[in-house]
Amino acid sequence: MEFAWAPEHEEFRRKIKAAIDRLLPSDWAEKSQYDTSSEYVSKFSRTFCPALAKEGLLIPHWPKELGGGGLDPYHHWVLGEEMIKVGEPRSYQYMNVNWAGPAIIRFGTDEQKQQHISKIVAGTHIWCQGFSEPSAGSDLAAIRTTAERTPNGYVINGSKIWTSGASLADFCFMLARTGTERYGGISVFLVPMKTPGIDVRIIPCLVGERSVHEVFFTNVEVPESARLGDENDGWKVVRAVMHNERVGMPRYALSMRVLDHAVGLLKKKNRFKDAAVRSYAAKTKAALEAARNLMLNIIDDRMKGKAPTATTSVARYALVTGDRWLLGFLNDFMYEEVMSGKDPLINVGYKRTGSTGIGAGSAEIQLNLIARDMLRLPRE
């Protein structure tokens, strides 16, 4: 395998870095705290993303006829690496680019594409994902939120939890039960967050300012045109979305930056000569590099038009492993900086690595998927 980037990808990376240096304010670290979920970063994204769009840097991998650059998936990955290194100034608009938009392009009607894709391309709207529920976390097929048919469309009742960025979003890409079958009774809906009957409550947590929420739907009326894909055929959409989401963000890039920053601080304090510190740092770096290589293997499969496989879950679990190594490194050797919370990079590194095994499918669920889909192990 050739590990070096092609010249066009290196040139694209230089272009992104130049745009970041030009568009981010000098006090970005202080104001953003590298918190993707903060109100400050969300508001900033509504000017930052349109600026990226004007330079062809928001959706470079989308087809040209949809406003993209027609570039290969590696360009998209390079973009993601550079964005997350600086705390993801696109805020939750990265979800638009990674999976919400592609799902609408693949499964949506012409009307839905016309309504939503132009807003995503322009960088003006934010989406959230209404999947998990109090009784249906990683087991999404257990959802209880219902969408009952009416003469004018559907009425949605139920609740979602852990919904990232819900109080910041314009639209919710959500699941609701429209039938009785476990997998064959689920549909996807595209719901404006200002629709009457939607109540959003922030859940304070360590991960970020507005990282998780509860969302309640009480007699929320939506037209039939809000349904994405056929009724009761939403699980097909879900599978496509989940494969994109689990490796849709190169989280290792920020972890690598945090590790390099921590090592630099230890060197200044003359503490990096300790063999235990150097060994732990090397193992952490190796684990993160392993996650990176696995994810790039998946991007390579996308380049070749291959269908997603269980390697997606392997890569996801590798990232969890790398982040847990980083969490241990910060706990053991950077405890003063962690406790003070004054260093934005150490602070965000500690918070993010503590939640990696939960979001986008828990670590345990990834292991179950690996056992079932790759190792073909029996359930009993």
Beta strands, then each sheet from edge to edge (+ up, - down):
strand 1: 127-130
strand 2: 146-150
strand 3: 153-161
strand 4: 171-177
strand 5: 186-192
strand 6: 198-202
strand 7: 213-223
strand 8: 227-228
sheet 1: 1+ 4+ 5- 8+
sheet 2: 2+ 3- 7+ 6-
end
